[in-house]
């Protein structure tokens, strides 16, 4: 039986332009097609997104909910909201009343009259409790999630190593948090023409040291270029690339 080539999970099939498989921020460089909206986990999406996008999403959701309830009050009849400020338009009064109700502030300058308006206000108050509970959970999840920030040197170096040479680069713990039992693996990906088709090939490069017990500052990762190395005897310009940033 033919032994399959080593595949770390990125598949050996290749088509299109040569691009990196993993982005500098650690995410996979993939484009999903044919997914449905039900396949998206909104909670995880908001937890993993950037802070600007998270704040924009929360602010947009807050405004959207208040716009919906303001339009509902307008549909019922703006006259059912008592105490409106005459210098503001009816919709603006309904919008700010919606904000006061959703946030349970309740200043009391505007109050509902009638069964329908009071019922909508009650539903909005209950909605506000649930919405802010979810927003608080998302905010706590983002702050409490443990994270590490490891920086990579800008360039790979070919430097002397014992009686030969080695491929080296340095990583740094950019934060003051404690990292222990750190493992490192260096994967070499090449794209070659095999039987008229482009095919990826992955090689797990052996390292001088794969593990350190403590990582307070820096660690120089070294791959000896000896007879067992896939880089042995090959010109540097064919495989030496700029190392990715973290």
ABEGO torsion letter per residue (X at the ends): XBBBBBBAGAEABBBEBBBBABBAAGBBBBBBBGBBAAABBAAAAAAABBAAAAAAAAAAAAAAAAAAAAAAAAAAEAAABBGBBAABBAAAAAAAAAAAAAAGAGAGABBBBEAAAAAAAAAAAAAAAAAAAAAAAAAAAAAABBBBBBBBBABBBBBBBEABBBBBBBBBBABABBBBGBBBBBBBBBBBBBGGBBBBBBBBBBBABABBABBABBBBBBBBBBAABAABGBBAAAABBBBBBX
